[in-house]
């Protein structure tokens, strides 16, 4: 809600009736009337794969047909950006491009708010509507609360390097990247997960929410063994603050058995990665 309010305030000065034309509202076609019915196939699909069909998307569907429009949306790198990138620059959301150590020099409220503003601006203005819809979907699936500890800063990295590059890709690639996400590991307390004192929070969510699901044939012992696999998966501090690291001194390197898969002793980080893969 803070992002909505802040973005609303930013856009309030961009009223199209204002005497000074603003690039946020230029270059968009206008239609005299919207469809009299909202039940047609095109309309229903546009409502599903966009954040609400705009005039230019309706025009494009009429021009090339629905199948071709879907194919365009599945290849967002080919879509014309309609000066979208300069508009983001116009909004001066510099934190979107900073490295993790540099982000920590910025107030956390500013970093969180700019990521929220970016999400709203992309949803409204980006021509890559299916892509942005899937970014929103996976952001919810791999949920991270910005209000917890360093997640105010690290969620920006997770959005840029984990969710967005994999939003239309292979699920395993996305899951693997998320398992190495500093924001995810901190949010689900895996920095507290080490040999002799396992923390099951991330391991349990990995099975329960991110992958197989709570009713899909894994047991309490599987969650416990998964936690052992993920001991030592943590986040760097000091000058490299906010980067993933594996700490072998905190890792339980004994043999493990998870959902029928044997993880032998001595494989270290690769053991957890092997479970993520299956």
C-alpha positions in Angstrom: 0.0 0.0 0.0 2.9 2.3 0.7 4.1 1.7 -2.9 0.6 2.5 -4.3 0.4 5.7 -2.3 3.9 6.8 -3.3 3.4 6.0 -6.9 0.1 7.8 -6.9 1.7 10.9 -5.5 4.4 10.6 -8.2 1.9 10.4 -10.9 -0.3 13.1 -9.6 2.1 15.6 -11.1 1.7 13.9 -14.5 -1.9 14.8 -15.1 -2.5 14.6 -18.9 -4.6 17.8 -18.6 -1.6 19.6 -17.2 -0.3 22.3 -19.5 3.2 20.7 -19.6 3.1 17.4 -21.6 4.6 14.5 -19.7 6.3 11.5 -21.4 4.4 9.2 -19.1 1.2 9.9 -21.1 2.6 10.6 -24.5 2.7 8.0 -27.4 -0.3 6.1 -26.1 -3.3 5.7 -28.5 -6.7 6.7 -27.3 -10.0 5.0 -28.2 -13.4 6.6 -28.3 -15.1 3.7 -26.7 -14.4 0.6 -24.8 -16.1 -2.7 -25.8 -19.8 -2.9 -25.0 -19.3 -6.5 -23.7 -16.6 -7.9 -21.4 -17.3 -11.5 -22.3 -15.6 -11.9 -25.6 -12.6 -14.3 -26.0 -10.1 -11.5 -26.7 -11.3 -9.5 -23.8 -11.2 -12.4 -21.4 -7.7 -13.4 -22.4 -6.3 -9.9 -22.3 -7.7 -9.6 -18.7 -5.8 -12.8 -17.8 -2.4 -12.1 -19.3 -2.2 -8.3 -18.7 -2.9 -6.1 -15.7 -5.9 -4.8 -17.6 -6.1 -4.3 -21.4 -5.1 -0.9 -22.6 -6.1 0.6 -25.9 -2.8 -0.2 -27.6 -3.1 -3.9 -26.6 -6.6 -4.1 -27.9 -5.5 -2.5 -31.2 -2.6 -4.9 -31.5 -4.8 -8.0 -31.0 -7.2 -6.6 -33.7 -4.2 -6.1 -36.0 -2.4 -9.5 -35.7 -4.9 -11.8 -34.0 -4.9 -13.4 -30.6 -2.4 -16.3 -31.3 0.2 -13.9 -32.7 -0.3 -11.6 -29.8 0.3 -14.4 -27.3 3.5 -15.4 -29.1 4.7 -11.8 -28.9 4.0 -11.7 -25.2 6.0 -14.9 -24.8 9.0 -13.2 -26.3 9.1 -10.0 -24.3 12.7 -9.2 -25.5 11.2 -8.6 -29.0 8.6 -6.1 -27.9 9.1 -2.4 -28.6 9.6 -0.7 -25.3 7.7 2.5 -26.3 10.2 4.6 -24.4 9.4 2.6 -21.3 13.1 2.4 -20.0 13.5 6.2 -20.2 10.3 6.6 -18.2 11.7 4.5 -15.5 14.9 6.6 -15.5 12.6 9.6 -15.3 11.2 8.4 -12.1 14.8 8.3 -10.7 14.6 4.8 -9.2 18.3 4.5 -8.8 18.2 1.7 -6.2 17.0 -0.8 -8.8 20.5 -0.9 -10.3 22.7 -0.9 -7.2 24.7 -3.9 -6.0 23.9 -5.4 -2.6 26.7 -3.7 -0.7 25.9 -0.4 -2.2 22.2 -0.8 -1.4 23.0 -1.1 2.2 24.2 2.5 2.1 20.7 3.6 1.3 17.8 4.0 3.8 15.8 0.7 3.8 12.5 2.6 3.4 13.7 4.2 0.2 14.9 0.9 -1.2 11.6 -0.8 -0.4 9.5 2.0 -1.7 11.4 2.2 -5.0 11.0 -1.5 -5.7 7.2 -1.2 -5.0 7.0 1.9 -7.3 8.8 0.0 -10.0 6.4 -2.9 -9.8 3.4 -0.6 -10.2 5.0 1.4 -13.1 5.9 -1.7 -15.0 2.4 -3.2 -14.5 0.8 0.0 -15.8 3.2 1.0 -18.7 5.3 -2.0 -19.8 4.2 -3.5 -23.1 5.5 -6.9 -21.8 2.3 -7.5 -19.9 2.4 -11.3 -19.7 6.0 -11.1 -18.5 5.2 -8.6 -15.8 2.1 -10.7 -14.8 4.4 -13.8 -14.4 6.9 -11.7 -12.4 4.1 -10.8 -10.0 3.0 -14.5 -9.9 6.5 -15.8 -9.0 7.0 -13.0 -6.6 4.0 -14.2 -4.7 5.0 -17.9 -5.0 8.5 -17.2 -3.7 7.3 -14.8 -1.1 9.7 -12.6 0.8 8.6 -9.9 3.3 10.6 -6.7 2.9 9.9 -5.9 6.5 12.2 -8.6 7.9 15.8 -7.7 8.7 17.9 -7.1 5.6 15.2 -8.1 3.2 14.3 -4.4 2.8 17.5 -4.2 0.7 18.0 -7.8 -0.5 14.5 -8.1 -2.1 15.6 -5.6 -4.7 18.4 -8.0 -5.7 16.0 -11.0 -5.6 13.6 -9.2 -7.9 16.4 -8.3 -10.4 18.5 -11.4 -10.3 16.2 -14.2 -9.4 12.6 -13.5 -10.3 12.8 -11.3 -13.4 15.4 -13.4 -15.4 13.4 -16.6 -14.8 9.8 -15.4 -14.9 9.1 -17.1 -18.3 11.8 -19.8 -18.1 12.4 -23.2 -16.6 11.0 -23.8 -13.1 14.1 -25.7 -12.0 16.3 -22.7 -13.0 14.1 -20.4 -11.0 14.0 -22.7 -8.0 17.8 -23.2 -8.0 18.3 -19.4 -8.2 15.9 -18.9 -5.4 17.6 -21.4 -3.2 20.8 -19.3 -3.5 19.0 -16.0 -3.0 20.3 -14.1 0.0 16.9 -12.5 0.5 15.2 -15.9 0.7 17.8 -17.5 3.0 17.5 -14.6 5.4 13.8 -14.3 5.2 13.4 -18.0 6.1 16.2 -18.0 8.7 18.7 -20.3 7.0 21.6 -18.2 8.3 20.6 -19.8 11.6 20.8 -23.3 10.1 24.0 -25.1 11.0 25.3 -28.5 12.1 24.3 -29.4 15.6 21.5 -26.7 15.7 19.4 -27.1 12.5 16.7 -24.5 11.6 14.0 -26.2 9.5 12.2 -23.0 8.4 13.6 -22.7 4.8 13.8 -26.5 4.3 10.1 -26.9 5.3 8.9 -24.1 3.0 11.0 -25.4 0.2 9.1 -28.7 0.3 5.7 -27.4 1.6 5.3 -24.3 -0.5 7.9 -24.0 -3.2 7.8 -27.5 -4.7 6.0 -30.7 -3.9 3.3 -29.4 -1.6 2.2 -30.3 1.9 0.0 -33.3 0.9 2.5 -34.9 -1.6 4.2 -37.8 0.2 7.0 -36.3 2.3 7.4 -36.8 6.0 8.6 -34.8 9.0 11.9 -36.7 8.7 12.3 -35.4 5.1 12.0 -31.8 6.3 14.6 -32.5 9.0 17.0 -34.1 6.5 16.4 -31.3 4.0 17.4 -28.8 6.8 20.6 -30.8 7.3 21.4 -30.6 3.6 21.0 -26.8 3.8 23.2 -26.2 6.8 25.9 -23.7 6.0 23.9 -22.0 3.2 24.1 -18.5 4.4 24.8 -14.8 3.5 28.1 -12.9 3.6 28.6 -9.9 5.9 31.0 -7.0 6.0 32.4 -5.7 2.7 30.5 -8.4 0.7 27.3 -8.1 2.6 24.3 -9.5 0.9 26.0 -12.2 -1.2 25.3 -16.0 -1.0 28.1 -18.1 0.5 28.5 -21.7 1.7 30.2 -22.2 5.0 31.6 -25.7 5.2 32.4 -25.3 8.9 28.7 -24.9 9.6 27.6 -27.7 7.3 26.4 -31.2 8.5 28.3 -33.3 6.0 27.0 -36.7 7.1 24.8 -39.0 5.0 21.1 -38.1 4.6 18.0 -39.7 3.2 15.3 -37.5 1.7 12.1 -38.8 -0.1 14.0 -42.0 -1.2 17.1 -40.1 -2.3 20.4 -40.9 -0.6 22.8 -38.1 -0.1 26.2 -39.6 0.7 28.6 -38.0 3.2 31.2 -35.6 2.0 29.3 -33.9 -0.9 28.9 -30.6 1.0 26.8 -27.9 -0.9 26.1 -30.3 -3.8 23.9 -32.4 -1.6 21.3 -29.7 -1.1 21.5 -28.8 -4.8 20.9 -32.4 -5.7 17.7 -32.5 -3.7 16.6 -29.1 -5.2 17.0 -30.7 -8.6 14.7 -33.7 -8.0 
